[in-house]
Amino acid sequence: MWKLILNKVGIFLVIGILCFALYDANRKASAYHQRANTLETTINDLNQEIEYTKIRLNDSVALYQAEVKSLNMTHDNLKAKYDRLLAASKVRPKDVGSVTEVTSVTQSKDTVIAVVDSFGGLTASLEDSFVNIDVEVLPDKNTIIDYEVRDSLTILNVQKKHSWLFGLIKWKEHKSVRVINHNPKAKIVNLQTIDVIE
């Protein structure tokens, strides 16, 4: 009688193990397929355009907001691209969750009054919230340019909240990154943001 029971239980046990193996294989295949699709989308979007939006913080100052959708890469891609930078910063690739690269150019044309100093040279200076420039032309025509340029950037990570089953299951989806340069004389010319996936 015990043999009969063990034989029946053994058949159900084998069927259960096979079902679990099939489920696990299907789950892994689905995860690999999703990762492949994500990386394929990133390859297609590598030359993405920056979307500029004009915003106003007050009535007199207009700023530009630059926005891009996030790309995705694996830890191996991250290590290949940023290996020297990560090593110099003493950061392991597996500890990096995302990377944002911002390049901005400050360009302006201003007119200031030059003053003759006591030694017979010329001096001129420009100062505002973001730049200090002092120019001194010496009598021997050598010129000393002393300058300081400051940029103030705000980086916003925009995400969308999702819920399922009346809020029992909640998750967040990363949508895009927005960068606001608070210097009205500066423009963001390159913006790239990358999420690191497992």
Contacts in CASP RR format, 6 or more apart in sequence:
PFRMAT RR
TARGET T0000
AUTHOR 0000-0000-0000
METHOD contacts of the structure
MODEL  1
MWKLILNKVGIFLVIGILCFALYDANRKASAYHQRANTLETTINDLNQEI
EYTKIRLNDSVALYQAEVKSLNMTHDNLKAKYDRLLAASKVRPKDVGSVT
EVTSVTQSKDTVIAVVDSFGGLTASLEDSFVNIDVEVLPDKNTIIDYEVR
DSLTILNVQKKHSWLFGLIKWKEHKSVRVINHNPKAKIVNLQTIDVIE
35 74 0 8 1.000
35 197 0 8 1.000
38 72 0 8 1.000
38 197 0 8 1.000
39 72 0 8 1.000
39 73 0 8 1.000
39 74 0 8 1.000
41 72 0 8 1.000
42 71 0 8 1.000
42 72 0 8 1.000
42 73 0 8 1.000
45 69 0 8 1.000
45 71 0 8 1.000
46 71 0 8 1.000
48 68 0 8 1.000
48 69 0 8 1.000
48 71 0 8 1.000
50 66 0 8 1.000
50 67 0 8 1.000
50 68 0 8 1.000
50 188 0 8 1.000
50 190 0 8 1.000
50 191 0 8 1.000
51 66 0 8 1.000
51 67 0 8 1.000
51 68 0 8 1.000
52 64 0 8 1.000
52 65 0 8 1.000
52 66 0 8 1.000
52 67 0 8 1.000
53 64 0 8 1.000
53 65 0 8 1.000
53 67 0 8 1.000
54 62 0 8 1.000
54 63 0 8 1.000
54 64 0 8 1.000
54 65 0 8 1.000
55 62 0 8 1.000
55 63 0 8 1.000
55 64 0 8 1.000
55 65 0 8 1.000
55 180 0 8 1.000
56 62 0 8 1.000
56 63 0 8 1.000
57 63 0 8 1.000
57 182 0 8 1.000
61 184 0 8 1.000
62 184 0 8 1.000
63 180 0 8 1.000
63 181 0 8 1.000
63 182 0 8 1.000
63 184 0 8 1.000
64 180 0 8 1.000
64 181 0 8 1.000
64 187 0 8 1.000
64 188 0 8 1.000
65 178 0 8 1.000
65 179 0 8 1.000
65 180 0 8 1.000
66 178 0 8 1.000
66 179 0 8 1.000
66 180 0 8 1.000
66 181 0 8 1.000
66 188 0 8 1.000
66 191 0 8 1.000
67 176 0 8 1.000
67 177 0 8 1.000
67 178 0 8 1.000
67 179 0 8 1.000
67 191 0 8 1.000
68 176 0 8 1.000
68 177 0 8 1.000
68 191 0 8 1.000
68 192 0 8 1.000
68 193 0 8 1.000
69 175 0 8 1.000
69 176 0 8 1.000
70 98 0 8 1.000
70 174 0 8 1.000
70 175 0 8 1.000
70 176 0 8 1.000
70 177 0 8 1.000
70 193 0 8 1.000
70 194 0 8 1.000
70 195 0 8 1.000
71 192 0 8 1.000
71 193 0 8 1.000
71 194 0 8 1.000
71 195 0 8 1.000
72 194 0 8 1.000
72 195 0 8 1.000
72 196 0 8 1.000
72 197 0 8 1.000
73 81 0 8 1.000
73 194 0 8 1.000
73 195 0 8 1.000
73 196 0 8 1.000
73 197 0 8 1.000
74 196 0 8 1.000
74 197 0 8 1.000
74 198 0 8 1.000
75 93 0 8 1.000
75 94 0 8 1.000
75 196 0 8 1.000
75 198 0 8 1.000
78 86 0 8 1.000
78 93 0 8 1.000
78 96 0 8 1.000
78 99 0 8 1.000
78 194 0 8 1.000
78 196 0 8 1.000
79 86 0 8 1.000
79 93 0 8 1.000
82 93 0 8 1.000
82 96 0 8 1.000
82 99 0 8 1.000
86 92 0 8 1.000
86 93 0 8 1.000
86 96 0 8 1.000
93 196 0 8 1.000
96 196 0 8 1.000
97 195 0 8 1.000
97 196 0 8 1.000
98 193 0 8 1.000
98 194 0 8 1.000
98 195 0 8 1.000
98 196 0 8 1.000
99 193 0 8 1.000
99 194 0 8 1.000
99 196 0 8 1.000
100 155 0 8 1.000
100 177 0 8 1.000
100 179 0 8 1.000
100 191 0 8 1.000
100 192 0 8 1.000
100 193 0 8 1.000
100 194 0 8 1.000
101 190 0 8 1.000
101 191 0 8 1.000
101 192 0 8 1.000
101 193 0 8 1.000
102 153 0 8 1.000
102 155 0 8 1.000
102 179 0 8 1.000
102 188 0 8 1.000
102 190 0 8 1.000
102 191 0 8 1.000
103 188 0 8 1.000
103 189 0 8 1.000
103 190 0 8 1.000
103 191 0 8 1.000
104 151 0 8 1.000
104 153 0 8 1.000
104 181 0 8 1.000
104 183 0 8 1.000
104 186 0 8 1.000
104 187 0 8 1.000
104 188 0 8 1.000
104 189 0 8 1.000
105 186 0 8 1.000
105 187 0 8 1.000
105 189 0 8 1.000
106 130 0 8 1.000
106 131 0 8 1.000
106 149 0 8 1.000
106 151 0 8 1.000
106 183 0 8 1.000
106 185 0 8 1.000
106 186 0 8 1.000
107 185 0 8 1.000
107 186 0 8 1.000
107 187 0 8 1.000
108 131 0 8 1.000
108 185 0 8 1.000
110 126 0 8 1.000
112 124 0 8 1.000
112 125 0 8 1.000
112 126 0 8 1.000
113 124 0 8 1.000
114 122 0 8 1.000
114 123 0 8 1.000
114 124 0 8 1.000
114 137 0 8 1.000
115 122 0 8 1.000
115 123 0 8 1.000
115 124 0 8 1.000
116 122 0 8 1.000
117 123 0 8 1.000
117 136 0 8 1.000
119 138 0 8 1.000
119 139 0 8 1.000
120 139 0 8 1.000
121 136 0 8 1.000
121 137 0 8 1.000
121 138 0 8 1.000
121 139 0 8 1.000
122 135 0 8 1.000
122 136 0 8 1.000
122 137 0 8 1.000
123 134 0 8 1.000
123 135 0 8 1.000
123 136 0 8 1.000
123 137 0 8 1.000
124 134 0 8 1.000
124 135 0 8 1.000
125 132 0 8 1.000
125 133 0 8 1.000
125 134 0 8 1.000
125 135 0 8 1.000
126 132 0 8 1.000
126 133 0 8 1.000
127 133 0 8 1.000
129 150 0 8 1.000
129 183 0 8 1.000
130 149 0 8 1.000
130 150 0 8 1.000
130 151 0 8 1.000
130 152 0 8 1.000
130 183 0 8 1.000
130 185 0 8 1.000
130 186 0 8 1.000
131 147 0 8 1.000
131 148 0 8 1.000
131 149 0 8 1.000
131 150 0 8 1.000
131 185 0 8 1.000
132 146 0 8 1.000
132 147 0 8 1.000
132 148 0 8 1.000
133 145 0 8 1.000
133 146 0 8 1.000
133 147 0 8 1.000
133 148 0 8 1.000
134 144 0 8 1.000
134 145 0 8 1.000
134 146 0 8 1.000
134 147 0 8 1.000
135 143 0 8 1.000
135 144 0 8 1.000
135 145 0 8 1.000
135 146 0 8 1.000
136 143 0 8 1.000
136 144 0 8 1.000
136 146 0 8 1.000
137 143 0 8 1.000
138 144 0 8 1.000
150 183 0 8 1.000
151 181 0 8 1.000
151 182 0 8 1.000
151 183 0 8 1.000
151 186 0 8 1.000
152 181 0 8 1.000
152 182 0 8 1.000
152 183 0 8 1.000
153 179 0 8 1.000
153 180 0 8 1.000
153 181 0 8 1.000
153 182 0 8 1.000
154 179 0 8 1.000
154 180 0 8 1.000
154 182 0 8 1.000
155 177 0 8 1.000
155 178 0 8 1.000
155 179 0 8 1.000
156 177 0 8 1.000
156 178 0 8 1.000
156 179 0 8 1.000
156 180 0 8 1.000
157 174 0 8 1.000
157 177 0 8 1.000
158 174 0 8 1.000
158 175 0 8 1.000
158 176 0 8 1.000
158 177 0 8 1.000
158 178 0 8 1.000
159 172 0 8 1.000
159 173 0 8 1.000
159 174 0 8 1.000
159 175 0 8 1.000
160 172 0 8 1.000
160 173 0 8 1.000
160 175 0 8 1.000
161 170 0 8 1.000
161 171 0 8 1.000
161 172 0 8 1.000
161 173 0 8 1.000
162 170 0 8 1.000
162 171 0 8 1.000
162 172 0 8 1.000
162 173 0 8 1.000
163 169 0 8 1.000
163 170 0 8 1.000
164 170 0 8 1.000
174 195 0 8 1.000
176 193 0 8 1.000
177 191 0 8 1.000
177 193 0 8 1.000
179 188 0 8 1.000
179 191 0 8 1.000
181 187 0 8 1.000
181 188 0 8 1.000
END
